[in-house]
Amino acid sequence: MIKSPSPEPERRGFCIYLNTFFQGPTVAVRDGENCPVVFATKREAELEIVDHLQTRLQEFIDGERDFEDATSVEEYVVPVTAFASGEVKDDDGRIFNNED
């Protein structure tokens, strides 16, 4: 994950998105300061989605979730430009920061 400001003003990475009814595409994974988490590689972001899916599957096994909720994957990976300020901008021009 790209967590600390680098000497570079911007850097490419990947965020995990989720489509919401009211806001449309939005960043789904944020850090403790509510900033979008930016993964260095697409694979790292995909592995985060898999980890979340494994948790939901275990919750299904434990009787805490229904099957459809546990097995549906709505998150997806989007390439972004990450700025030292903590903001990210995707290729469609959407900008997300810790105030979203």
C-alpha positions, 0 to 999 in steps of 0.5 A: 500500500502507498501510505506515506507521502513520497517525494513525488507529487503523484503516483499511480496505484489501485483503489477498490471501488464499489458502486452505490445507489446514490453516489455511483462509483466510490472508494470502498476501502479507507484507512484510519484517517478516512483516506482512500487506501491505494495499493501499489499493484492490481494484484494487491488490491485483488487479494484484499477483495479475496480476503474480504470475501473469505471473511464473508464466506466464514460468516456464512459458514458460522450462520452469520450471513446468508449465502447470496450476501456471502458469495456476491462480489461487488467490489472492483479494482480501479487504477488511480493517481495518488497525490501526497495530500491523500487524494486520489483521482481515477481515469474518469476524473473522479476525485476522492479524499478523506472528506468523502 
